[in-house]
C-alpha cells in the first residue's frame, strides 16, 4: 500500500505527528511519502493568505489563529500524490492547500483521509473556538474579527467549506474530544469521523535508568533531592500554553509545602522576563528538537506540567508518558483521555492554579506507581505499531469501498 501524507510543515506539533505516522507506517511495511509546502512551486500563497486576512483581523494577536484557505498550490501532479493509493491530509493551512486544492485532490478519485490537529476544518476559520460554539450552526459573529456580524467573514468561509468540501473525505481526529466537536458541527456532521491517536516511538522515548537520571540532572546542576517539574512550549509567552497558571501554582506550592524542594525545567523559547517571577530555581533549555535528547529531558523529570487552555492530543504528553514521567494538567481537549486522574498523573479544572499545585505535590509523593502506569499507557495505546495498524485498517476499508 502506498500513502501520501500532506502537511504544511515538517515541524511543529502537527508536522511532528505526521512524520511520526510516516515512520510508523513504514515500520509495518507500508510505503509512506511526505509532501509539504517545501514541495510546492512557490511561497507566494503563504503571503497572499496572510495578507488577505489583515483587513479583517480583530488585532495582531489573532493573526495566525484564523485561516481563510483562499490560496494554496495544486499538488495533484506531485509524483507522490500521483502514485499513492490513499491521500492523507494533515494540517494544510497557511498557504499550502486552499479549499479549491482539496477539491482538486478529491477529483483524482483516490480515498482521502484528513487527520484534524485542531478545529479549523469545521469552523468558519478559527483553529480553536474557545468558548464559542457557533460552528454548530453556521458561524458568524466571530470574536476573532474586527467587524463581527451574522454574515461576517467567518460565515462566508463556513459557506465556502459547505459548498467546496468533497463528499469523499474521511475525517480522523487525534482525540475523542475533537471527534465529538467535529460530529456536533454542521460542516462535518454528515461525514464519517473517527478518533485515532498520533503514534510515538516507544523505543526512543523510554524511561531512563536511575543512574542515567541522576547523571543527567547533575549535568544541569539540579540538586539530587529536588522535585523536577518540566514545562514545554514553543513560546513560553503563548497564552494558550498557560504558563502564568504554572507560575501561580508554584508560588502556592512554595507557600503551602515549604518542605518540597522544586526545580523547574523550561523547554522552548523564553525571554528573561517570562521566568523572573518564578519562586524556584529554573533551568531554561531553549529549543531542543533531537528526539534522544528530548527523551532524556522527560526521563530526568519527575512531573510534566501542562496547563494548556487549548490543545488537542499534545505530543508532549505522549512523550512524557512514554518516558515514564507522570503528567499534571488542566482538563483541556484530549488531555484527560491521555492522563487518568491519580492513575498516571493528575487532572484539574482549567485555570485552577491551587489544584495544579496540589497535583504536583501529589505526583511527587507517588512517583514509582505512576511511572509504571504512564509508560504502560504509552506502549499500549500510542506505540508505533498499534497506531499504524489502525490506520492501515482504515485505508484498507476505504480502498475496498
C-alpha positions as CSV (number, residue, x, y, z in Angstrom):
1,X,0.0,0.0,0.0
2,X,1.3,3.5,-0.9
3,X,0.2,6.5,1.1
4,X,0.9,10.2,0.5
5,X,0.9,12.3,3.7
6,X,0.3,16.0,3.1
7,X,1.1,18.6,5.7
8,X,2.2,22.3,5.6
9,X,5.3,22.0,7.7
10,X,7.5,19.1,8.7
11,X,8.0,20.7,12.1
12,X,5.6,21.9,14.8
13,X,3.1,19.7,16.6
14,X,1.1,18.6,13.5
15,X,4.3,18.2,11.4
16,X,6.0,16.1,14.0
17,X,2.9,13.9,14.4
18,X,2.7,13.5,10.6
19,X,6.4,12.5,10.3
20,X,5.9,10.0,13.2
21,X,3.0,8.5,11.4
22,X,5.1,8.2,8.3
23,X,7.8,6.3,10.2
24,X,5.2,4.1,11.9
25,X,3.6,3.2,8.6
26,X,7.0,2.3,7.1
27,X,7.7,0.2,10.2
28,X,4.7,-2.0,9.4
29,X,5.5,-2.3,5.7
30,X,3.6,0.5,4.0
31,X,5.1,2.9,1.5
32,X,4.6,6.4,3.1
33,X,5.7,9.6,1.3
34,X,5.7,13.0,2.9
35,X,4.6,16.1,0.9
36,X,5.0,19.6,2.5
37,X,4.9,23.2,1.5
38,X,8.6,22.8,0.6
39,X,7.4,20.7,-2.4
40,X,5.0,23.4,-3.6
41,X,6.2,25.5,-6.6
42,X,6.0,28.9,-4.8
43,X,5.9,30.5,-1.4
44,X,3.6,33.3,-2.6
45,X,0.4,31.6,-1.4
46,X,1.6,31.9,2.2
47,X,2.0,35.7,2.0
48,X,-1.3,36.1,0.0
49,X,-3.1,34.0,2.6
50,X,-1.8,36.2,5.5
51,X,-2.4,39.5,3.7
52,X,-6.0,38.6,2.8
53,X,-6.9,38.3,6.4
54,X,-5.2,41.5,7.6
55,X,-8.2,43.8,6.9
56,X,-10.5,41.6,8.9
57,X,-8.4,40.6,12.0
58,X,-9.5,42.0,15.4
59,X,-5.9,42.7,16.3
60,X,-2.5,41.2,15.6
61,X,-2.8,38.7,18.5
62,X,-5.2,36.6,16.3
63,X,-3.2,36.9,13.1
64,X,-2.3,33.2,13.0
65,X,-5.5,32.0,14.8
66,X,-7.7,32.3,11.7
67,X,-7.2,30.9,8.2
68,X,-9.3,31.5,5.0
69,X,-7.8,28.8,2.7
70,X,-8.1,31.2,-0.3
71,X,-4.6,30.5,-1.6
72,X,-2.6,27.3,-2.0
73,X,-0.9,25.1,-4.6
74,X,-2.3,22.4,-6.9
75,X,-0.4,19.3,-5.7
76,X,-2.2,16.8,-8.0
77,X,0.8,16.5,-10.3
78,X,3.3,15.7,-7.5
79,X,4.8,12.2,-8.0
80,X,3.9,11.0,-4.5
81,X,0.3,12.1,-5.0
82,X,0.1,10.5,-8.4
83,X,1.5,7.2,-7.2
84,X,-0.4,7.0,-3.9
85,X,-3.3,4.6,-3.3
86,X,-4.5,6.8,-0.4
87,X,-4.1,10.5,0.2
88,X,-3.8,11.5,3.9
89,X,-4.1,15.2,4.7
90,X,-2.9,16.7,8.0
91,X,-2.5,20.4,8.8
92,X,-2.8,22.1,5.5
93,X,-3.2,25.8,6.3
94,X,-1.0,28.9,5.8
95,X,-1.0,28.8,2.0
96,X,-0.3,25.1,1.4
97,X,-3.7,23.8,0.3
98,X,-6.7,26.0,-0.5
99,X,-10.3,24.7,-0.4
100,X,-10.1,24.6,-4.2
101,X,-6.9,22.5,-4.0
102,X,-8.6,20.0,-1.6
103,X,-11.3,19.5,-4.2
104,X,-8.7,19.0,-6.9
105,X,-7.2,16.2,-4.9
106,X,-10.6,14.7,-4.4
107,X,-11.2,14.7,-8.2
108,X,-8.3,12.2,-8.5
109,X,-10.7,9.6,-7.2
110,X,-8.5,8.3,-4.5
111,X,-9.6,7.8,-0.9
112,X,-8.8,10.9,1.2
113,X,-8.3,10.7,4.9
114,X,-7.9,14.0,6.8
115,X,-6.5,14.0,10.3
116,X,-7.6,17.1,12.2
117,X,-5.0,18.6,14.5
118,X,-7.3,21.4,15.5
119,X,-10.8,22.6,14.9
120,X,-10.3,24.5,11.6
121,X,-11.9,22.1,9.2
122,X,-15.3,22.5,10.8
123,X,-15.2,26.2,11.8
124,X,-15.6,29.4,9.8
125,X,-11.8,30.0,10.0
126,X,-10.6,29.8,13.6
127,X,-8.2,27.0,14.7
128,X,-9.6,26.8,18.2
129,X,-13.0,28.3,19.0
130,X,-12.6,28.7,22.8
131,X,-16.0,29.1,24.4
132,X,-17.7,29.8,21.0
133,X,-19.9,27.1,19.7
134,X,-21.2,28.9,16.6
135,X,-19.6,26.2,14.4
136,X,-22.5,24.0,15.5
137,X,-24.8,26.4,13.4
138,X,-23.2,28.4,10.6
139,X,-20.6,30.6,12.4
140,X,-20.9,34.4,12.1
141,X,-20.5,37.0,14.9
142,X,-16.9,35.7,15.1
143,X,-14.9,37.1,18.1
144,X,-11.7,36.9,16.0
145,X,-12.9,39.6,13.6
146,X,-12.8,43.3,13.5
147,X,-16.4,43.6,12.4
148,X,-18.3,40.6,13.7
149,X,-21.9,40.0,12.4
150,X,-24.3,37.4,11.2
151,X,-22.9,37.4,7.6
152,X,-19.2,38.2,8.5
153,X,-16.1,36.6,7.1
154,X,-16.4,33.5,9.3
155,X,-19.9,32.8,8.0
156,X,-18.7,33.3,4.4
157,X,-15.8,30.9,4.9
158,X,-18.3,28.4,6.5
159,X,-20.4,28.7,3.4
160,X,-17.4,28.1,1.1
161,X,-16.5,25.0,3.1
162,X,-20.1,23.7,2.9
163,X,-20.0,24.1,-0.9
164,X,-16.4,23.1,-1.6
165,X,-15.8,20.1,0.7
166,X,-16.0,17.0,-1.5
167,X,-18.1,14.0,-0.3
168,X,-15.2,11.5,-0.2
169,X,-13.5,12.9,2.8
170,X,-13.0,10.6,5.8
171,X,-12.0,12.5,8.9
172,X,-9.8,11.3,11.7
173,X,-9.2,13.2,14.9
174,X,-6.3,12.6,17.3
175,X,-8.6,12.7,20.3
176,X,-12.2,11.7,21.2
177,X,-12.7,15.3,22.4
178,X,-12.1,16.7,18.9
179,X,-14.2,13.9,17.3
180,X,-17.1,14.9,19.5
181,X,-16.7,18.5,18.4
182,X,-16.5,17.5,14.8
183,X,-19.6,15.4,14.9
184,X,-21.5,18.2,16.6
185,X,-20.5,20.6,13.8
186,X,-22.8,21.4,10.9
187,X,-19.9,21.1,8.4
188,X,-18.7,17.6,9.3
189,X,-21.8,16.1,10.9
190,X,-22.6,14.2,7.7
191,X,-19.0,12.8,7.2
192,X,-17.5,9.8,8.9
193,X,-15.3,10.8,11.8
194,X,-13.3,8.5,14.0
195,X,-10.6,9.0,16.6
196,X,-7.1,7.5,16.1
197,X,-4.3,8.9,18.2
198,X,-0.9,10.0,17.0
199,X,1.9,7.5,17.3
200,X,5.2,7.6,19.2
201,X,8.4,5.6,19.0
202,X,8.4,4.0,22.5
203,X,11.9,2.7,21.8
204,X,13.3,6.2,21.5
205,X,11.0,7.8,24.1
206,X,11.6,5.4,27.0
207,X,12.4,5.7,30.7
208,X,16.0,6.3,31.9
209,X,17.8,4.1,34.3
210,X,18.2,5.5,37.8
211,X,21.9,6.2,37.1
212,X,21.2,8.0,33.8
213,X,18.6,10.1,35.5
214,X,20.9,11.2,38.2
215,X,23.8,11.9,35.8
216,X,21.6,14.0,33.5
217,X,20.2,16.0,36.4
218,X,23.7,16.6,37.8
219,X,24.9,17.8,34.4
220,X,22.2,20.5,34.6
221,X,23.2,21.4,38.2
222,X,20.0,20.1,39.7
223,X,20.1,19.0,43.3
224,X,19.8,15.2,43.8
225,X,16.8,15.6,46.2
226,X,14.8,18.2,44.0
227,X,11.4,17.5,42.6
228,X,11.9,18.4,39.0
229,X,9.0,19.9,37.1
230,X,9.1,20.2,33.4
231,X,7.2,22.7,31.2
232,X,7.3,22.7,27.4
233,X,6.1,25.3,24.9
234,X,7.5,26.6,21.6
235,X,7.0,30.0,23.1
236,X,6.6,30.3,26.9
237,X,4.6,33.6,26.5
238,X,1.9,31.9,24.3
239,X,-1.2,32.5,26.4
240,X,-2.7,29.2,25.2
241,X,0.0,27.3,26.9
242,X,-1.0,28.7,30.3
243,X,2.5,29.3,31.8
244,X,1.0,32.0,34.1
245,X,-1.0,29.3,35.8
246,X,2.0,27.2,36.4
247,X,3.8,30.2,37.9
248,X,0.9,30.8,40.2
249,X,0.8,27.1,41.1
250,X,4.4,27.0,42.0
251,X,4.0,30.1,44.3
252,X,1.1,28.4,46.0
253,X,3.1,25.2,46.4
254,X,6.0,27.0,48.0
255,X,3.7,28.7,50.5
256,X,1.8,25.5,51.3
257,X,4.6,23.0,51.1
258,X,7.9,24.6,52.1
259,X,9.2,21.0,52.7
260,X,9.3,20.3,48.9
261,X,12.3,21.5,47.0
262,X,11.3,22.1,43.4
263,X,13.4,22.9,40.4
264,X,11.9,23.8,37.0
265,X,13.0,22.8,33.6
266,X,11.6,25.0,30.7
267,X,11.9,23.7,27.2
268,X,11.2,26.2,24.4
269,X,11.8,29.9,23.6
270,X,11.6,32.1,26.7
271,X,12.5,35.7,27.5
272,X,14.2,36.6,30.8
273,X,11.1,38.4,31.9
274,X,9.0,35.2,31.4
275,X,10.9,33.4,34.1
276,X,11.8,36.2,36.5
277,X,8.9,35.8,38.9
278,X,9.3,32.0,39.5
279,X,9.7,31.1,43.2
280,X,12.1,28.2,42.5
281,X,15.4,27.7,40.6
282,X,14.7,27.5,36.9
283,X,16.8,25.9,34.1
284,X,15.8,27.3,30.6
285,X,16.8,24.7,28.0
286,X,15.8,26.6,24.8
287,X,14.6,24.7,21.8
288,X,15.6,21.0,21.7
289,X,14.4,19.0,18.6
290,X,16.6,15.9,18.7
291,X,14.4,13.0,19.9
292,X,17.1,11.3,22.0
293,X,17.9,14.5,23.9
294,X,14.2,15.2,24.4
295,X,13.7,11.7,25.9
296,X,16.5,12.4,28.4
297,X,14.8,15.6,29.5
298,X,11.5,13.9,30.0
299,X,13.1,10.9,31.7
300,X,15.1,13.1,34.1
301,X,12.0,15.0,35.2
302,X,9.6,13.9,38.0
303,X,6.5,15.8,36.8
304,X,5.4,17.2,33.4
305,X,3.1,20.2,33.9
306,X,0.8,21.1,31.0
307,X,-1.6,24.0,32.0
308,X,-2.7,24.5,28.4
309,X,-6.0,26.3,27.8
310,X,-6.4,24.9,24.2
311,X,-4.9,21.6,23.0
312,X,-5.9,18.5,21.1
313,X,-3.8,15.5,21.8
314,X,-0.4,17.0,22.7
315,X,2.7,15.2,21.5
316,X,4.4,16.5,24.7
317,X,2.0,14.5,26.9
318,X,2.6,11.4,24.8
319,X,6.4,11.9,25.0
320,X,6.2,12.3,28.8
321,X,4.1,9.2,29.3
322,X,6.4,7.1,27.1
323,X,9.4,8.2,29.2
324,X,7.5,7.1,32.3
325,X,7.0,10.7,33.6
326,X,3.6,11.4,35.2
327,X,1.6,14.4,33.9
328,X,-0.2,17.1,35.8
329,X,-2.5,19.3,33.6
330,X,-5.8,21.0,33.1
331,X,-9.0,19.4,31.8
332,X,-8.3,20.6,28.3
333,X,-9.1,19.0,25.0
334,X,-7.8,15.4,24.8
335,X,-5.5,15.7,27.8
336,X,-7.9,13.8,30.2
337,X,-8.1,11.0,27.6
338,X,-4.3,10.6,28.0
339,X,-3.9,11.2,31.7
340,X,-6.0,9.2,34.1
341,X,-6.6,11.2,37.3
342,X,-4.4,9.7,40.0
343,X,-3.6,6.8,37.7
344,X,-0.7,8.1,35.5
345,X,-1.0,11.8,36.6
346,X,-3.4,14.4,37.9
347,X,-6.1,16.4,36.2
348,X,-7.7,19.6,37.5
349,X,-10.1,22.2,36.1
350,X,-8.9,24.9,33.8
351,X,-7.2,27.8,35.4
352,X,-7.2,26.1,38.9
353,X,-3.7,27.0,40.0
354,X,-4.2,25.7,43.5
355,X,-5.4,22.4,42.1
356,X,-2.3,22.3,39.9
357,X,-0.1,22.9,43.0
358,X,-1.9,20.0,44.8
359,X,-1.4,17.8,41.8
360,X,2.4,18.5,41.6
361,X,2.7,17.7,45.3
362,X,0.6,14.5,45.0
363,X,2.5,13.2,42.0
364,X,5.8,13.9,43.8
365,X,4.7,11.6,46.6
366,X,3.5,8.7,44.3
367,X,6.4,8.5,41.8
368,X,7.0,4.8,41.4
369,X,3.5,3.5,40.7
370,X,2.7,6.5,38.5
371,X,5.8,6.0,36.4
372,X,4.9,2.4,35.6
373,X,1.3,3.3,34.6
374,X,2.5,6.2,32.5
375,X,4.8,4.0,30.5
376,X,2.1,1.3,30.1
377,X,-0.4,3.8,28.7
378,X,2.1,4.9,26.0
379,X,3.1,1.4,25.0
380,X,-0.5,0.0,24.9
381,X,-2.2,2.9,23.1
382,X,0.3,5.2,21.3
383,X,3.1,2.8,20.2
384,X,4.0,3.0,16.5
385,X,2.8,-0.5,15.6
386,X,-0.5,0.0,17.4
387,X,-1.4,3.3,15.7
388,X,0.0,2.3,12.3
389,X,-2.2,-0.9,12.2
390,X,-5.3,1.2,13.0
391,X,-4.5,3.5,10.0
392,X,-3.8,0.5,7.7
393,X,-7.2,-1.0,8.7
394,X,-8.9,2.3,7.8
395,X,-7.0,2.7,4.5
396,X,-7.9,-0.9,3.5
397,X,-11.6,-0.4,4.3
398,X,-11.7,2.8,2.2
399,X,-10.0,1.1,-0.7
400,X,-12.5,-1.7,-0.6
401,X,-15.5,0.6,-0.9
